[in-house]
Amino acid sequence: MAKLNLPCKLKLSSWTKVGMHNWDDNYRECYITINPKADFRVPGHLIMHEAAHHRVMSPIMEKYPSFELFETARNIECSHMWSKGHCEHWAQELCKIYGEIGIALPHTTGFAEFAKAAGIIHKVFSKDEDHQMVAVADNAGLLEGA
């Protein structure tokens, strides 16, 4: 987190599906919470993903410091507020973070806006009969054998 100059603390918890960025009740401290039992291949990608949420949301949180004001922002801020945070701004910020850290972009992603911003393949994932995530489609359509 220091390399990105972010104040987020790292927490491990099984109450989140994979990972998320959130603030405490007073909006003073923030956390990147990761489920240690989640099935993800590259932990660094998940942390950068959540760091991009922090960077996009921080100006909104500063602009609307109370929960009541923050709730009203849903109607006037970008789609980050109602797209589970995976908007164009988030995708651009995530690309920037990869450049800042000097890590190569992934070849594929399950996030359409990130795929568009990064110029990489967007893959749609589904669980197979063993409950493992498998790609079933990409930018070009259905994958062979899917």
C-alpha positions in Angstrom: 0.0 0.0 0.0 2.9 2.3 0.7 4.1 2.1 -2.9 0.7 3.4 -4.0 0.7 6.0 -1.2 -2.7 4.8 0.1 -3.8 4.8 3.7 -5.8 1.5 3.4 -5.2 -1.2 5.9 -5.3 -4.8 4.9 -7.8 -7.1 6.6 -8.5 -10.8 6.1 -12.2 -11.8 6.6 -14.5 -14.4 5.3 -17.5 -12.1 5.4 -16.7 -10.8 1.9 -17.0 -13.0 -1.1 -13.5 -12.2 -2.6 -12.4 -8.7 -1.7 -13.7 -5.2 -1.2 -12.7 -1.7 -0.2 -14.6 -0.1 2.6 -14.5 2.6 5.2 -15.2 2.4 9.0 -18.4 3.8 10.3 -16.9 7.3 10.7 -15.4 7.3 7.2 -12.0 8.0 8.8 -10.1 4.8 8.1 -10.4 2.5 5.1 -9.6 -1.1 4.6 -9.0 -3.6 1.8 -10.7 -6.7 3.0 -9.7 -10.0 1.4 -11.3 -13.4 1.9 -8.3 -15.7 2.5 -10.5 -18.7 1.4 -11.4 -17.0 -2.0 -10.3 -18.6 -5.2 -8.1 -16.0 -6.9 -4.9 -16.7 -8.8 -2.9 -13.4 -8.3 -3.4 -11.6 -5.0 -1.6 -8.5 -6.3 -4.2 -8.0 -9.0 -7.0 -8.1 -6.3 -5.2 -5.5 -4.2 -4.7 -3.2 -7.1 -8.3 -3.7 -8.1 -9.4 -2.6 -4.6 -6.8 0.3 -4.5 -8.5 1.7 -7.6 -11.8 1.7 -5.8 -10.1 3.7 -3.0 -8.7 6.3 -5.4 -12.0 6.8 -7.2 -14.1 6.9 -4.1 -11.9 9.1 -1.9 -12.8 12.4 -3.6 -16.5 11.5 -3.3 -16.1 10.6 0.3 -14.4 13.9 1.0 -17.1 15.8 -0.9 -19.8 14.0 1.1 -18.4 13.4 4.6 -21.5 12.1 6.2 -23.5 9.1 5.4 -26.6 11.1 4.6 -24.7 13.3 2.1 -22.9 10.3 0.7 -26.3 8.6 0.0 -27.5 11.7 -1.9 -24.3 11.5 -4.1 -25.6 8.3 -5.6 -27.8 10.4 -7.9 -25.2 13.0 -9.0 -21.8 11.2 -9.1 -20.5 8.9 -11.9 -21.7 5.4 -12.3 -19.1 4.3 -9.8 -21.8 4.6 -7.2 -24.2 2.1 -8.7 -22.1 -0.2 -10.9 -20.5 -2.0 -8.0 -17.7 0.5 -8.7 -16.5 -1.0 -12.0 -17.1 2.2 -14.0 -14.9 3.8 -16.6 -13.2 6.0 -14.0 -12.3 3.0 -11.9 -10.9 1.2 -15.0 -8.7 4.1 -15.9 -7.4 4.4 -12.4 -6.6 0.7 -12.3 -4.6 1.0 -15.5 -2.7 3.9 -13.9 -1.9 1.8 -10.9 -0.5 -1.0 -12.9 1.8 1.6 -14.6 2.8 3.2 -11.3 3.8 -0.2 -9.8 5.4 -1.4 -13.0 3.4 -4.6 -13.2 2.3 -5.9 -16.6 -1.4 -5.8 -17.3 -3.1 -9.1 -17.1 -4.0 -10.7 -20.5 -7.7 -11.1 -19.6 -10.2 -9.8 -17.1 -13.8 -10.4 -16.0 -14.4 -6.6 -15.9 -15.7 -5.1 -19.1 -14.7 -1.5 -18.5 -11.2 -2.6 -17.4 -10.8 -4.7 -20.6 -11.8 -1.7 -22.7 -9.5 0.7 -20.9 -6.5 -1.6 -20.8 -7.0 -3.0 -24.3 -7.1 -6.6 -23.0 -9.6 -9.5 -23.5 -12.8 -9.4 -21.5 -13.7 -12.9 -20.4 -17.0 -13.9 -18.9 -16.6 -16.4 -16.1 -18.9 -19.1 -14.7 -18.6 -21.9 -12.2 -18.2 -25.5 -13.5 -19.6 -28.6 -11.9 -16.7 -28.6 -9.4 -17.5 -25.0 -8.5 -14.3 -23.7 -10.1 -14.4 -20.5 -12.1 -13.9 -21.1 -15.8 -14.0 -18.7 -18.8 -17.0 -19.2 -21.0 -16.9 -16.2 -23.3 -14.6 -13.4 -24.4 -14.7 -10.3 -26.6 -15.1 -12.5 -29.7 -18.0 -14.6 -28.3 -18.3 -18.0 -26.8 -15.0 -19.9 -26.2 -14.4 -23.2 -27.9 -15.8 -26.1 -25.8 -17.9 -23.8 -23.6 
